[in-house]
Structures are given as C-alpha cells and as structure tokens.
C-alpha cells in the first residue's frame, strides 16, 4: 500500500527534525515544501508531503505516524 502524510510545524529547527525523522523512518519527500503565514498564531509554518510504500492493505484506522 502507498501511504501519504503531510508534515507541518512552525518555522523552527523542529520542522527540519520532523522531516529528517520521517526520512530516516523510510518516508520519501513528495513535492516541494510549503511556507505560509498562520495569522492565528502570528507565525510562519512549513509543510512537506511525504509518502511511503508499506506492506498490507490500507484501512482508515492505520496510524500513519507509526508506519
């Protein structure tokens, strides 16, 4: 099955660490990163889509962060 996640975080090193952890867990970058202003928190946020091929069949109860 093909899995998809969208990672986002405030524009700090925490975002880079989140993406780095996903890459080291076998996820692949998908597309370009995004960067946007969040007016609710008055911060800039980064985002990056990642994908991964995993064994088994998809079902909505899968915890993507545990794959």
N, CA, C, O and CB atoms as a CASP TS submission, in Angstrom:
PFRMAT TS
TARGET T0000
AUTHOR 0000-0000-0000
METHOD Language model
MODEL 1
PARENT N/A
ATOM      1  N   UNK     1       0.850  -1.172   0.000  1.00  0.00           N
ATOM      2  CA  UNK     1       0.000   0.000   0.000  1.00  0.00           C
ATOM      3  C   UNK     1       0.889   1.227   0.000  1.00  0.00           C
ATOM      4  O   UNK     1       2.019   1.189   0.488  1.00  0.00           O
ATOM      5  CB  UNK     1      -0.964   0.002   1.215  1.00  0.00           C
ATOM      6  N   UNK     2       0.386   2.288  -0.537  1.00  0.00           N
ATOM      7  CA  UNK     2       1.098   3.567  -0.575  1.00  0.00           C
ATOM      8  C   UNK     2       0.489   4.459   0.505  1.00  0.00           C
ATOM      9  O   UNK     2      -0.728   4.638   0.558  1.00  0.00           O
ATOM     10  CB  UNK     2       1.008   4.247  -2.003  1.00  0.00           C
ATOM     11  N   UNK     3       1.340   5.015   1.362  1.00  0.00           N
ATOM     12  CA  UNK     3       0.894   5.882   2.448  1.00  0.00           C
ATOM     13  C   UNK     3       1.305   7.319   2.168  1.00  0.00           C
ATOM     14  O   UNK     3       2.311   7.568   1.503  1.00  0.00           O
ATOM     15  CB  UNK     3       1.470   5.411   3.798  1.00  0.00           C
ATOM     16  N   UNK     4       0.524   8.263   2.679  1.00  0.00           N
ATOM     17  CA  UNK     4       0.779   9.693   2.483  1.00  0.00           C
ATOM     18  C   UNK     4       0.623  10.402   3.818  1.00  0.00           C
ATOM     19  O   UNK     4      -0.306  10.128   4.578  1.00  0.00           O
ATOM     20  CB  UNK     4      -0.186  10.303   1.415  1.00  0.00           C
ATOM     21  N   UNK     5       1.540  11.311   4.090  1.00  0.00           N
ATOM     22  CA  UNK     5       1.434  12.175   5.272  1.00  0.00           C
ATOM     23  C   UNK     5       1.810  13.591   4.859  1.00  0.00           C
ATOM     24  O   UNK     5       2.610  13.794   3.946  1.00  0.00           O
ATOM     25  CB  UNK     5       2.353  11.667   6.445  1.00  0.00           C
ATOM     26  N   UNK     6       1.223  14.563   5.544  1.00  0.00           N
ATOM     27  CA  UNK     6       1.635  15.954   5.376  1.00  0.00           C
ATOM     28  C   UNK     6       2.162  16.424   6.719  1.00  0.00           C
ATOM     29  O   UNK     6       1.423  16.494   7.700  1.00  0.00           O
ATOM     30  CB  UNK     6       0.449  16.863   4.871  1.00  0.00           C
ATOM     31  N   UNK     7       3.438  16.742   6.752  1.00  0.00           N
ATOM     32  CA  UNK     7       4.080  17.198   7.978  1.00  0.00           C
ATOM     33  C   UNK     7       4.069  18.720   8.008  1.00  0.00           C
ATOM     34  O   UNK     7       4.349  19.361   6.995  1.00  0.00           O
ATOM     35  CB  UNK     7       5.530  16.652   8.086  1.00  0.00           C
ATOM     36  N   UNK     8       3.752  19.300   9.150  1.00  0.00           N
ATOM     37  CA  UNK     8       3.804  20.758   9.269  1.00  0.00           C
ATOM     38  C   UNK     8       4.289  21.125  10.664  1.00  0.00           C
ATOM     39  O   UNK     8       4.163  20.356  11.617  1.00  0.00           O
ATOM     40  CB  UNK     8       2.413  21.396   8.983  1.00  0.00           C
ATOM     41  N   UNK     9       4.833  22.300  10.748  1.00  0.00           N
ATOM     42  CA  UNK     9       5.414  22.747  12.013  1.00  0.00           C
ATOM     43  C   UNK     9       5.724  24.235  11.872  1.00  0.00           C
ATOM     44  O   UNK     9       5.883  24.743  10.762  1.00  0.00           O
ATOM     45  CB  UNK     9       6.710  21.921  12.385  1.00  0.00           C
ATOM     46  N   UNK    10       5.807  24.918  12.990  1.00  0.00           N
ATOM     47  CA  UNK    10       6.275  26.303  12.996  1.00  0.00           C
ATOM     48  C   UNK    10       7.686  26.322  12.403  1.00  0.00           C
ATOM     49  O   UNK    10       8.431  25.351  12.537  1.00  0.00           O
ATOM     50  CB  UNK    10       6.257  26.913  14.453  1.00  0.00           C
ATOM     51  N   UNK    11       8.044  27.414  11.757  1.00  0.00           N
ATOM     52  CA  UNK    11       9.334  27.536  11.084  1.00  0.00           C
ATOM     53  C   UNK    11      10.483  27.644  12.098  1.00  0.00           C
ATOM     54  O   UNK    11      11.019  28.723  12.353  1.00  0.00           O
ATOM     55  CB  UNK    11       9.331  28.760  10.154  1.00  0.00           C
ATOM     56  N   UNK    12      10.831  26.497  12.658  1.00  0.00           N
ATOM     57  CA  UNK    12      11.980  26.384  13.557  1.00  0.00           C
ATOM     58  C   UNK    12      12.722  25.111  13.172  1.00  0.00           C
ATOM     59  O   UNK    12      12.324  24.416  12.236  1.00  0.00           O
ATOM     60  CB  UNK    12      11.540  26.363  15.080  1.00  0.00           C
ATOM     61  N   UNK    13      13.776  24.809  13.876  1.00  0.00           N
ATOM     62  CA  UNK    13      14.506  23.569  13.600  1.00  0.00           C
ATOM     63  C   UNK    13      13.642  22.340  13.868  1.00  0.00           C
ATOM     64  O   UNK    13      13.954  21.256  13.375  1.00  0.00           O
ATOM     65  CB  UNK    13      15.780  23.504  14.446  1.00  0.00           C
ATOM     66  N   UNK    14      12.567  22.484  14.635  1.00  0.00           N
ATOM     67  CA  UNK    14      11.662  21.358  14.902  1.00  0.00           C
ATOM     68  C   UNK    14      11.087  20.796  13.600  1.00  0.00           C
ATOM     69  O   UNK    14      10.906  19.586  13.474  1.00  0.00           O
ATOM     70  CB  UNK    14      10.517  21.798  15.837  1.00  0.00           C
ATOM     71  N   UNK    15      10.803  21.666  12.640  1.00  0.00           N
ATOM     72  CA  UNK    15      10.283  21.201  11.352  1.00  0.00           C
ATOM     73  C   UNK    15      11.324  20.351  10.639  1.00  0.00           C
ATOM     74  O   UNK    15      11.007  19.274  10.135  1.00  0.00           O
ATOM     75  CB  UNK    15       9.869  22.395  10.464  1.00  0.00           C
ATOM     76  N   UNK    16      12.548  20.819  10.595  1.00  0.00           N
ATOM     77  CA  UNK    16      13.624  20.058   9.945  1.00  0.00           C
ATOM     78  C   UNK    16      13.817  18.713  10.626  1.00  0.00           C
ATOM     79  O   UNK    16      14.028  17.703   9.954  1.00  0.00           O
ATOM     80  CB  UNK    16      14.942  20.852   9.966  1.00  0.00           C
ATOM     81  N   UNK    17      13.749  18.686  11.937  1.00  0.00           N
ATOM     82  CA  UNK    17      13.895  17.433  12.669  1.00  0.00           C
ATOM     83  C   UNK    17      12.729  16.485  12.370  1.00  0.00           C
ATOM     84  O   UNK    17      12.932  15.277  12.246  1.00  0.00           O
ATOM     85  CB  UNK    17      13.986  17.706  14.177  1.00  0.00           C
ATOM     86  N   UNK    18      11.527  17.016  12.256  1.00  0.00           N
ATOM     87  CA  UNK    18      10.355  16.184  11.943  1.00  0.00           C
ATOM     88  C   UNK    18      10.509  15.537  10.570  1.00  0.00           C
ATOM     89  O   UNK    18      10.249  14.343  10.418  1.00  0.00           O
ATOM     90  CB  UNK    18       9.060  17.028  11.991  1.00  0.00           C
ATOM     91  N   UNK    19      10.926  16.306   9.576  1.00  0.00           N
ATOM     92  CA  UNK    19      11.118  15.765   8.228  1.00  0.00           C
ATOM     93  C   UNK    19      12.293  14.790   8.216  1.00  0.00           C
ATOM     94  O   UNK    19      12.205  13.730   7.596  1.00  0.00           O
ATOM     95  CB  UNK    19      11.355  16.907   7.208  1.00  0.00           C
ATOM     96  N   UNK    20      13.389  15.131   8.891  1.00  0.00           N
ATOM     97  CA  UNK    20      14.544  14.237   8.958  1.00  0.00           C
ATOM     98  C   UNK    20      14.165  12.903   9.591  1.00  0.00           C
ATOM     99  O   UNK    20      14.595  11.851   9.117  1.00  0.00           O
ATOM    100  CB  UNK    20      15.682  14.890   9.749  1.00  0.00           C
ATOM    101  N   UNK    21      13.371  12.934  10.648  1.00  0.00           N
ATOM    102  CA  UNK    21      12.931  11.685  11.292  1.00  0.00           C
ATOM    103  C   UNK    21      12.100  10.851  10.322  1.00  0.00           C
ATOM    104  O   UNK    21      12.277   9.636  10.245  1.00  0.00           O
ATOM    105  CB  UNK    21      12.111  11.988  12.573  1.00  0.00           C
ATOM    106  N   UNK    22      11.202  11.486   9.587  1.00  0.00           N
ATOM    107  CA  UNK    22      10.382  10.761   8.615  1.00  0.00           C
ATOM    108  C   UNK    22      11.257  10.118   7.541  1.00  0.00           C
ATOM    109  O   UNK    22      11.033   8.966   7.171  1.00  0.00           O
ATOM    110  CB  UNK    22       9.354  11.707   7.966  1.00  0.00           C
ATOM    111  N   UNK    23      12.244  10.845   7.041  1.00  0.00           N
ATOM    112  CA  UNK    23      13.150  10.294   6.026  1.00  0.00           C
ATOM    113  C   UNK    23      13.909   9.079   6.573  1.00  0.00           C
ATOM    114  O   UNK    23      14.085   8.081   5.875  1.00  0.00           O
ATOM    115  CB  UNK    23      14.148  11.376   5.551  1.00  0.00           C
ATOM    116  N   UNK    24      14.349   9.177   7.809  1.00  0.00           N
ATOM    117  CA  UNK    24      15.075   8.064   8.424  1.00  0.00           C
ATOM    118  C   UNK    24      14.166   6.889   8.774  1.00  0.00           C
ATOM    119  O   UNK    24      14.645   5.779   9.007  1.00  0.00           O
ATOM    120  CB  UNK    24      15.786   8.541   9.671  1.00  0.00           C
ATOM    121  N   UNK    25      12.860   7.131   8.811  1.00  0.00           N
ATOM    122  CA  UNK    25      11.885   6.059   9.037  1.00  0.00           C
ATOM    123  C   UNK    25      11.390   5.458   7.730  1.00  0.00           C
ATOM    124  O   UNK    25      10.459   4.653   7.732  1.00  0.00           O
ATOM    125  CB  UNK    25      10.703   6.582   9.839  1.00  0.00           C
ATOM    126  N   UNK    26      12.005   5.841   6.610  1.00  0.00           N
ATOM    127  CA  UNK    26      11.671   5.239   5.323  1.00  0.00           C
ATOM    128  C   UNK    26      10.696   6.007   4.460  1.00  0.00           C
ATOM    129  O   UNK    26      10.328   5.531   3.386  1.00  0.00           O
ATOM    130  CB  UNK    26      11.129   3.918   5.550  1.00  0.00           C
ATOM    131  N   UNK    27      10.263   7.187   4.894  1.00  0.00           N
ATOM    132  CA  UNK    27       9.369   8.013   4.092  1.00  0.00           C
ATOM    133  C   UNK    27      10.186   8.749   3.032  1.00  0.00           C
ATOM    134  O   UNK    27      11.370   9.018   3.235  1.00  0.00           O
ATOM    135  CB  UNK    27       8.586   9.018   4.985  1.00  0.00           C
ATOM    136  N   UNK    28       9.559   9.074   1.903  1.00  0.00           N
ATOM    137  CA  UNK    28      10.197   9.819   0.817  1.00  0.00           C
ATOM    138  C   UNK    28       9.512  11.165   0.648  1.00  0.00           C
ATOM    139  O   UNK    28       8.298  11.279   0.821  1.00  0.00           O
ATOM    140  CB  UNK    28      10.153   9.019  -0.507  1.00  0.00           C
ATOM    141  N   UNK    29      10.295  12.184   0.308  1.00  0.00           N
ATOM    142  CA  UNK    29       9.714  13.502   0.027  1.00  0.00           C
ATOM    143  C   UNK    29       8.784  13.400  -1.170  1.00  0.00           C
ATOM    144  O   UNK    29       9.060  12.669  -2.122  1.00  0.00           O
ATOM    145  CB  UNK    29      10.822  14.560  -0.233  1.00  0.00           C
ATOM    146  N   UNK    30       7.689  14.132  -1.118  1.00  0.00           N
ATOM    147  CA  UNK    30       6.732  14.159  -2.215  1.00  0.00           C
ATOM    148  C   UNK    30       6.408  15.623  -2.522  1.00  0.00           C
ATOM    149  O   UNK    30       5.726  16.288  -1.742  1.00  0.00           O
ATOM    150  CB  UNK    30       5.432  13.347  -1.860  1.00  0.00           C
ATOM    151  N   UNK    31       6.889  16.111  -3.636  1.00  0.00           N
ATOM    152  CA  UNK    31       6.639  17.502  -4.000  1.00  0.00           C
ATOM    153  C   UNK    31       7.542  18.460  -3.251  1.00  0.00           C
ATOM    154  O   UNK    31       8.460  18.062  -2.533  1.00  0.00           O
ATOM    155  CB  UNK    31       5.198  17.857  -3.740  1.00  0.00           C
ATOM    156  N   UNK    32       7.254  19.718  -3.439  1.00  0.00           N
ATOM    157  CA  UNK    32       8.054  20.787  -2.832  1.00  0.00           C
ATOM    158  C   UNK    32       7.511  21.153  -1.455  1.00  0.00           C
ATOM    159  O   UNK    32       6.327  20.954  -1.185  1.00  0.00           O
ATOM    160  CB  UNK    32       8.073  22.031  -3.739  1.00  0.00           C
ATOM    161  N   UNK    33       8.362  21.683  -0.583  1.00  0.00           N
ATOM    162  CA  UNK    33       7.879  22.156   0.710  1.00  0.00           C
ATOM    163  C   UNK    33       7.031  23.416   0.532  1.00  0.00           C
ATOM    164  O   UNK    33       7.112  24.103  -0.486  1.00  0.00           O
ATOM    165  CB  UNK    33       9.061  22.432   1.661  1.00  0.00           C
ATOM    166  N   UNK    34       6.224  23.696   1.539  1.00  0.00           N
ATOM    167  CA  UNK    34       5.398  24.900   1.524  1.00  0.00           C
ATOM    168  C   UNK    34       5.783  25.782   2.716  1.00  0.00           C
ATOM    169  O   UNK    34       6.386  25.321   3.686  1.00  0.00           O
ATOM    170  CB  UNK    34       3.876  24.538   1.565  1.00  0.00           C
ATOM    171  N   UNK    35       5.423  27.039   2.616  1.00  0.00           N
ATOM    172  CA  UNK    35       5.755  28.016   3.639  1.00  0.00           C
ATOM    173  C   UNK    35       4.623  29.027   3.664  1.00  0.00           C
ATOM    174  O   UNK    35       4.329  29.646   2.642  1.00  0.00           O
ATOM    175  CB  UNK    35       7.145  28.705   3.367  1.00  0.00           C
ATOM    176  N   UNK    36       3.982  29.207   4.811  1.00  0.00           N
ATOM    177  CA  UNK    36       2.827  30.102   4.868  1.00  0.00           C
ATOM    178  C   UNK    36       2.721  30.768   6.237  1.00  0.00           C
ATOM    179  O   UNK    36       3.198  30.244   7.243  1.00  0.00           O
ATOM    180  CB  UNK    36       1.535  29.331   4.554  1.00  0.00           C
ATOM    181  N   UNK    37       2.091  31.923   6.244  1.00  0.00           N
ATOM    182  CA  UNK    37       1.855  32.663   7.480  1.00  0.00           C
ATOM    183  C   UNK    37       0.589  32.150   8.145  1.00  0.00           C
ATOM    184  O   UNK    37      -0.442  32.005   7.488  1.00  0.00           O
ATOM    185  CB  UNK    37       1.751  34.181   7.207  1.00  0.00           C
ATOM    186  N   UNK    38       0.658  31.874   9.442  1.00  0.00           N
ATOM    187  CA  UNK    38      -0.500  31.448  10.231  1.00  0.00           C
ATOM    188  C   UNK    38      -0.954  32.647  11.069  1.00  0.00           C
ATOM    189  O   UNK    38      -0.320  32.971  12.074  1.00  0.00           O
ATOM    190  CB  UNK    38      -0.153  30.200  11.147  1.00  0.00           C
ATOM    191  N   UNK    39      -2.040  33.305  10.667  1.00  0.00           N
ATOM    192  CA  UNK    39      -2.467  34.505  11.386  1.00  0.00           C
ATOM    193  C   UNK    39      -3.000  34.216  12.791  1.00  0.00           C
ATOM    194  O   UNK    39      -3.027  35.111  13.636  1.00  0.00           O
ATOM    195  CB  UNK    39      -3.525  35.217  10.589  1.00  0.00           C
ATOM    196  N   UNK    40      -3.421  32.985  13.047  1.00  0.00           N
ATOM    197  CA  UNK    40      -3.926  32.634  14.371  1.00  0.00           C
ATOM    198  C   UNK    40      -2.820  32.682  15.408  1.00  0.00           C
ATOM    199  O   UNK    40      -3.029  33.151  16.527  1.00  0.00           O
ATOM    200  CB  UNK    40      -4.560  31.251  14.351  1.00  0.00           C
ATOM    201  N   UNK    41      -1.639  32.196  15.035  1.00  0.00           N
ATOM    202  CA  UNK    41      -0.503  32.164  15.968  1.00  0.00           C
ATOM    203  C   UNK    41       0.544  33.224  15.651  1.00  0.00           C
ATOM    204  O   UNK    41       1.529  33.374  16.375  1.00  0.00           O
ATOM    205  CB  UNK    41       0.146  30.793  15.949  1.00  0.00           C
ATOM    206  N   UNK    42       0.321  33.962  14.554  1.00  0.00           N
ATOM    207  CA  UNK    42       1.246  35.013  14.130  1.00  0.00           C
ATOM    208  C   UNK    42       2.657  34.462  13.875  1.00  0.00           C
ATOM    209  O   UNK    42       3.658  35.086  14.227  1.00  0.00           O
ATOM    210  CB  UNK    42       1.300  36.117  15.188  1.00  0.00           C
ATOM    211  N   UNK    43       2.707  33.266  13.247  1.00  0.00           N
ATOM    212  CA  UNK    43       3.983  32.608  12.955  1.00  0.00           C
ATOM    213  C   UNK    43       4.000  32.119  11.509  1.00  0.00           C
ATOM    214  O   UNK    43       2.962  31.982  10.861  1.00  0.00           O
ATOM    215  CB  UNK    43       4.228  31.427  13.929  1.00  0.00           C
ATOM    216  N   UNK    44       5.193  31.866  11.036  1.00  0.00           N
ATOM    217  CA  UNK    44       5.353  31.213   9.735  1.00  0.00           C
ATOM    218  C   UNK    44       5.392  29.715   9.975  1.00  0.00           C
ATOM    219  O   UNK    44       6.001  29.249  10.938  1.00  0.00           O
ATOM    220  CB  UNK    44       6.651  31.704   8.992  1.00  0.00           C
ATOM    221  N   UNK    45       4.732  28.951   9.088  1.00  0.00           N
ATOM    222  CA  UNK    45       4.701  27.490   9.194  1.00  0.00           C
ATOM    223  C   UNK    45       5.259  26.879   7.925  1.00  0.00           C
ATOM    224  O   UNK    45       5.076  27.408   6.829  1.00  0.00           O
ATOM    225  CB  UNK    45       3.264  26.978   9.453  1.00  0.00           C
ATOM    226  N   UNK    46       5.942  25.759   8.092  1.00  0.00           N
ATOM    227  CA  UNK    46       6.471  24.985   6.974  1.00  0.00           C
ATOM    228  C   UNK    46       5.653  23.712   6.836  1.00  0.00           C
ATOM    229  O   UNK    46       5.082  23.217   7.808  1.00  0.00           O
ATOM    230  CB  UNK    46       7.981  24.658   7.175  1.00  0.00           C
ATOM    231  N   UNK    47       5.602  23.185   5.612  1.00  0.00           N
ATOM    232  CA  UNK    47       4.918  21.921   5.380  1.00  0.00           C
ATOM    233  C   UNK    47       5.639  21.111   4.318  1.00  0.00           C
ATOM    234  O   UNK    47       6.256  21.667   3.409  1.00  0.00           O
ATOM    235  CB  UNK    47       3.466  22.162   4.968  1.00  0.00           C
ATOM    236  N   UNK    48       5.556  19.789   4.439  1.00  0.00           N
ATOM    237  CA  UNK    48       6.173  18.901   3.459  1.00  0.00           C
ATOM    238  C   UNK    48       5.373  17.607   3.401  1.00  0.00           C
ATOM    239  O   UNK    48       5.108  16.981   4.427  1.00  0.00           O
ATOM    240  CB  UNK    48       7.665  18.619   3.813  1.00  0.00           C
ATOM    241  N   UNK    49       4.993  17.214   2.190  1.00  0.00           N
ATOM    242  CA  UNK    49       4.323  15.932   1.997  1.00  0.00           C
ATOM    243  C   UNK    49       5.378  14.839   1.896  1.00  0.00           C
ATOM    244  O   UNK    49       6.450  15.047   1.327  1.00  0.00           O
ATOM    245  CB  UNK    49       3.420  15.952   0.728  1.00  0.00           C
ATOM    246  N   UNK    50       5.064  13.668   2.456  1.00  0.00           N
ATOM    247  CA  UNK    50       5.932  12.503   2.369  1.00  0.00           C
ATOM    248  C   UNK    50       5.073  11.286   2.031  1.00  0.00           C
ATOM    249  O   UNK    50       3.894  11.228   2.381  1.00  0.00           O
ATOM    250  CB  UNK    50       6.721  12.286   3.701  1.00  0.00           C
ATOM    251  N   UNK    51       5.682  10.311   1.345  1.00  0.00           N
ATOM    252  CA  UNK    51       4.987   9.075   1.005  1.00  0.00           C
ATOM    253  C   UNK    51       5.871   7.888   1.374  1.00  0.00           C
ATOM    254  O   UNK    51       7.082   8.016   1.554  1.00  0.00           O
ATOM    255  CB  UNK    51       4.618   9.040  -0.506  1.00  0.00           C
ATOM    256  N   UNK    52       5.227   6.733   1.481  1.00  0.00           N
ATOM    257  CA  UNK    52       5.949   5.512   1.829  1.00  0.00           C
ATOM    258  C   UNK    52       5.157   4.316   1.315  1.00  0.00           C
ATOM    259  O   UNK    52       3.929   4.293   1.397  1.00  0.00           O
ATOM    260  CB  UNK    52       6.179   5.409   3.372  1.00  0.00           C
ATOM    261  N   UNK    53       5.864   3.331   0.787  1.00  0.00           N
ATOM    262  CA  UNK    53       5.238   2.080   0.412  1.00  0.00           C
ATOM    263  C   UNK    53       5.404   1.128   1.589  1.00  0.00           C
ATOM    264  O   UNK    53       6.509   0.947   2.099  1.00  0.00           O
ATOM    265  CB  UNK    53       5.858   1.491  -0.906  1.00  0.00           C
ATOM    266  N   UNK    54       4.303   0.523   2.016  1.00  0.00           N
ATOM    267  CA  UNK    54       4.321  -0.369   3.171  1.00  0.00           C
ATOM    268  C   UNK    54       3.531  -1.633   2.847  1.00  0.00           C
ATOM    269  O   UNK    54       2.632  -1.607   2.006  1.00  0.00           O
ATOM    270  CB  UNK    54       3.739   0.337   4.426  1.00  0.00           C
ATOM    271  N   UNK    55       3.861  -2.729   3.504  1.00  0.00           N
ATOM    272  CA  UNK    55       3.111  -3.964   3.257  1.00  0.00           C
ATOM    273  C   UNK    55       1.691  -3.876   3.837  1.00  0.00           C
ATOM    274  O   UNK    55       1.410  -3.049   4.704  1.00  0.00           O
ATOM    275  CB  UNK    55       3.857  -5.171   3.864  1.00  0.00           C
ATOM    276  N   UNK    56       0.826  -4.726   3.347  1.00  0.00           N
ATOM    277  CA  UNK    56      -0.529  -4.795   3.883  1.00  0.00           C
ATOM    278  C   UNK    56      -1.520  -4.005   3.066  1.00  0.00           C
ATOM    279  O   UNK    56      -1.193  -3.425   2.030  1.00  0.00           O
ATOM    280  CB  UNK    56      -0.549  -4.305   5.293  1.00  0.00           C
ATOM    281  N   UNK    57      -2.738  -3.999   3.561  1.00  0.00           N
ATOM    282  CA  UNK    57      -3.840  -3.303   2.907  1.00  0.00           C
ATOM    283  C   UNK    57      -4.201  -2.059   3.702  1.00  0.00           C
ATOM    284  O   UNK    57      -4.136  -2.049   4.932  1.00  0.00           O
ATOM    285  CB  UNK    57      -5.067  -4.229   2.758  1.00  0.00           C
ATOM    286  N   UNK    58      -4.577  -1.028   2.992  1.00  0.00           N
ATOM    287  CA  UNK    58      -4.952   0.226   3.642  1.00  0.00           C
ATOM    288  C   UNK    58      -6.297   0.087   4.352  1.00  0.00           C
ATOM    289  O   UNK    58      -7.213  -0.564   3.850  1.00  0.00           O
ATOM    290  CB  UNK    58      -5.010   1.367   2.614  1.00  0.00           C
ATOM    291  N   UNK    59      -6.397   0.692   5.500  1.00  0.00           N
ATOM    292  CA  UNK    59      -7.676   0.895   6.184  1.00  0.00           C
ATOM    293  C   UNK    59      -7.555   2.191   6.989  1.00  0.00           C
ATOM    294  O   UNK    59      -6.463   2.533   7.442  1.00  0.00           O
ATOM    295  CB  UNK    59      -8.047  -0.338   7.117  1.00  0.00           C
ATOM    296  N   UNK    60      -8.654   2.908   7.171  1.00  0.00           N
ATOM    297  CA  UNK    60      -8.602   4.231   7.792  1.00  0.00           C
ATOM    298  C   UNK    60      -8.099   4.256   9.237  1.00  0.00           C
ATOM    299  O   UNK    60      -7.796   5.329   9.759  1.00  0.00           O
ATOM    300  CB  UNK    60      -9.949   4.829   7.752  1.00  0.00           C
ATOM    301  N   UNK    61      -8.004   3.100   9.889  1.00  0.00           N
ATOM    302  CA  UNK    61      -7.533   3.073  11.277  1.00  0.00           C
ATOM    303  C   UNK    61      -6.010   3.032  11.405  1.00  0.00           C
ATOM    304  O   UNK    61      -5.481   3.066  12.516  1.00  0.00           O
ATOM    305  CB  UNK    61      -8.121   1.885  11.983  1.00  0.00           C
ATOM    306  N   UNK    62      -5.302   2.957  10.270  1.00  0.00           N
ATOM    307  CA  UNK    62      -3.846   2.914  10.313  1.00  0.00           C
ATOM    308  C   UNK    62      -3.314   4.209  10.911  1.00  0.00           C
ATOM    309  O   UNK    62      -3.732   5.299  10.519  1.00  0.00           O
ATOM    310  CB  UNK    62      -3.259   2.683   8.903  1.00  0.00           C
ATOM    311  N   UNK    63      -2.397   4.088  11.855  1.00  0.00           N
ATOM    312  CA  UNK    63      -1.743   5.253  12.442  1.00  0.00           C
ATOM    313  C   UNK    63      -0.499   5.531  11.599  1.00  0.00           C
ATOM    314  O   UNK    63       0.526   4.866  11.745  1.00  0.00           O
ATOM    315  CB  UNK    63      -1.375   5.017  13.970  1.00  0.00           C
ATOM    316  N   UNK    64      -0.606   6.518  10.721  1.00  0.00           N
ATOM    317  CA  UNK    64       0.469   6.793   9.773  1.00  0.00           C
ATOM    318  C   UNK    64       1.784   7.129  10.461  1.00  0.00           C
ATOM    319  O   UNK    64       2.851   6.784   9.953  1.00  0.00           O
ATOM    320  CB  UNK    64       0.073   7.925   8.864  1.00  0.00           C
ATOM    321  N   UNK    65       1.725   7.788  11.591  1.00  0.00           N
ATOM    322  CA  UNK    65       2.966   8.161  12.278  1.00  0.00           C
ATOM    323  C   UNK    65       3.690   6.947  12.856  1.00  0.00           C
ATOM    324  O   UNK    65       4.853   7.051  13.245  1.00  0.00           O
ATOM    325  CB  UNK    65       2.667   9.158  13.391  1.00  0.00           C
ATOM    326  N   UNK    66       3.022   5.808  12.916  1.00  0.00           N
ATOM    327  CA  UNK    66       3.656   4.586  13.424  1.00  0.00           C
ATOM    328  C   UNK    66       4.161   3.681  12.313  1.00  0.00           C
ATOM    329  O   UNK    66       4.700   2.611  12.594  1.00  0.00           O
ATOM    330  CB  UNK    66       2.684   3.822  14.289  1.00  0.00           C
ATOM    331  N   UNK    67       4.001   4.077  11.077  1.00  0.00           N
ATOM    332  CA  UNK    67       4.449   3.252   9.952  1.00  0.00           C
ATOM    333  C   UNK    67       5.891   3.489   9.621  1.00  0.00           C
ATOM    334  O   UNK    67       6.422   2.871   8.697  1.00  0.00           O
ATOM    335  CB  UNK    67       3.609   3.514   8.738  1.00  0.00           C
TER
END
